[in-house]
Structure formats: C-alpha cells, structure tokens
Amino acid sequence: MINKDKKKLIIFGNSEIASLAKFYFSHDSDYEVVAFTVDDDYYKSTSYEGLPVVPFSSVKEKYPSDDYSMHVALSYVRLNKLREEKYHQAKAAGYILANYISSKATTWHDLVVGDNCFILENQTIQPTVKIGDNVMLWSGNHIGHGTEIGSHTYLASQVVISGNCKIGERCFFGVNATLKDFLTIGDDVFVAMDASVVKDLASDSVVLAGKSKVFHPDDKAGQKIKKIYFKL
C-alpha cells in the first residue's frame, strides 16, 4: 500500500546498488520507493525487490515526473561515466533527482549538495564543504573543511580528504585513500585503495598504493619482525 504522506520515488537500476538504494530510502528518508526503471535493452523482468520494473521509454506514462522523483542508482562503471549519462537522461525526462543523505552522517548547516547524491552513514563532513551532482560517498569517509567534490565522483569507504581540497568530476577514490590538504585533483582521476596523495594531480591521473611485502611463514626476517613487535 502506498503511503500518501511520503514523496514517491522511482529508482533507475535493478542491481546491487539499486537494492541498497531502496533499503536506505525506505528506512531513512521522506521517500517511498514505488518502482524501478531500466533502459529498454535491459528490461528482462517485470519486478525487482517486490516492486514493478518498467522500461525507461514508458516510465513517464506510468509514473509522470510531475508526481514522482527519481534516483539513479548505478555504481562507478566506466569511471562513473555510465552513471553520469543516466543522470542526464533522467534530468532530460523532467524528473527531480532525489538525494539520500544518511541521518547517521555528521554534517553542518552550510553543507552544499547537488542532486542525485548518495551519502551513506558515518561520514564526517566538516563546515563549508561543497558536493556536486550525482556524487556517491560510501560509509565512513572524512571530508575536510572547505573541500569541494566535483560531480559524478565516487568515494569508497574510509577515504580521508583533508581540508581545502578541490576534487574534479568523475573521480574514483578507493578504500582508505588519503589526500593531504590544499590539493587540486583534476577530472577522471583514479586513486586506488590505500594510496596516499601529497601533490596536485592532473586530469586522467592514476595513483596506486605501494604493494605490501608478504613474508612466508618460514622466512626468518618475518619471524624476527614478529618477535620484535610482540616480544615472542
């Protein structure tokens, strides 16, 4: 039964991210998810997660943009370009694109956020931060004061962006990536898991973390390290 007191939401997508979006919107927002939509070429089933799925070509007929909002729930495929394309597709169809910002995220009154953002729990977002359109922040990140994050960017969990950084569009930051303060990061930058960034990055840069050294159980160097650390 549709809850008349809540705003009605269509989710674009029918995969893991769409399923998570349904969960978060349903349990922690003013929206009620009523259906999913996908591109016509991907229309294979009439239902998903217990709700109708409709091809995008007919979504406005059944769920008009005057009465329903939409959220594009896609991940970082093609370095966020697919999500960007579908974002513009939904906007062109006239839909208001809903944000999800977790009630368990720490934010301040001056936070500026675009539309179609997906911001999960346990964020620390400091004052004077600006976040563009269609940005995904997975759980547990630190966004330092004065930082600006460009549209269509994706942060995995436990990313630390220090204060006054400027991040371009369509960037990807892996788990535990770290940026020092006052950096400028171009567009389409890939910063891998555990990587540390201490200088500005041009557009299309790739930053990889150092490979961890693994000692075999019989390696005397590894045994010595364990003895020193743990007084074995």
PEWO-V926950 format. One record per residue. RES is the residue in one small letter. D_CENTER is the distance of its C-alpha to the mean C-alpha in Angstrom with 1 decimal. Layout:
res,d_center
RES,D_CENTER
RES,D_CENTER
//
This chain:
res,d_center
m,30.0
i,27.9
n,27.5
k,29.1
d,27.8
k,24.1
k,22.3
k,21.8
l,18.5
i,18.1
i,15.0
f,14.8
g,14.5
n,16.4
s,14.8
e,13.1
i,9.7
a,12.1
s,14.2
l,11.6
a,10.8
k,14.6
f,15.2
y,13.1
f,14.5
s,17.8
h,18.3
d,16.8
s,17.0
d,19.8
y,18.8
e,20.5
v,19.0
v,22.1
a,21.2
f,18.9
t,19.5
v,19.3
d,21.0
d,24.6
d,24.8
y,22.4
y,24.3
k,26.0
s,26.1
t,26.9
s,24.9
y,21.7
e,21.1
g,24.4
l,23.5
p,24.7
v,23.0
v,24.3
p,24.3
f,22.6
s,26.1
s,27.4
v,24.5
k,26.0
e,29.4
k,28.4
y,25.6
p,26.5
s,24.1
d,26.5
d,26.0
y,22.4
s,18.9
m,16.1
h,12.4
v,11.0
a,9.2
l,8.9
s,7.1
y,8.1
v,11.8
r,14.1
l,11.9
n,9.6
k,13.0
l,13.2
r,10.3
e,12.0
e,15.4
k,14.7
y,13.3
h,16.7
q,18.5
a,17.6
k,18.5
a,21.7
a,22.6
g,22.7
y,20.0
i,18.4
l,14.7
a,13.7
n,11.1
y,10.4
i,10.9
s,12.3
s,16.0
k,15.7
a,13.7
t,16.3
t,16.3
w,19.3
h,21.1
d,20.5
l,16.7
v,16.0
v,12.9
g,12.9
d,12.3
n,9.9
c,7.2
f,5.5
i,6.5
l,8.2
e,11.6
n,13.6
q,11.9
t,14.8
i,14.3
q,17.8
p,19.9
t,19.8
v,16.1
k,14.9
i,11.3
g,11.6
d,10.8
n,7.9
v,5.3
m,1.7
l,3.9
w,5.4
s,9.0
g,11.7
n,10.9
h,13.7
i,13.5
g,17.1
h,19.3
g,19.6
t,16.5
e,15.0
i,11.5
g,12.0
s,10.6
h,8.4
t,7.1
y,4.5
l,5.7
a,7.0
s,9.5
q,12.5
v,11.8
v,14.5
i,14.7
s,18.2
g,19.7
n,20.2
c,18.0
k,17.1
i,14.1
g,14.5
e,12.6
r,10.8
c,10.6
f,9.3
f,10.0
g,11.1
v,12.1
n,14.7
a,14.6
t,16.6
l,17.5
k,20.8
d,21.4
f,22.4
l,20.7
t,20.0
i,17.5
g,18.0
d,16.0
d,14.8
v,15.0
f,14.2
v,14.6
a,15.2
m,15.2
d,17.7
a,18.4
s,19.9
v,20.0
v,23.0
k,23.8
d,22.4
l,20.8
a,21.9
s,19.7
d,19.2
s,19.8
v,19.0
v,19.3
l,20.2
a,21.2
g,24.8
k,25.9
s,27.0
k,30.7
v,31.9
f,35.5
h,37.4
p,38.9
d,42.4
d,41.4
k,43.6
a,41.1
g,38.4
q,41.1
k,42.2
i,38.7
k,38.4
k,41.9
i,41.2
y,37.9
f,39.2
k,42.9
l,43.7
//
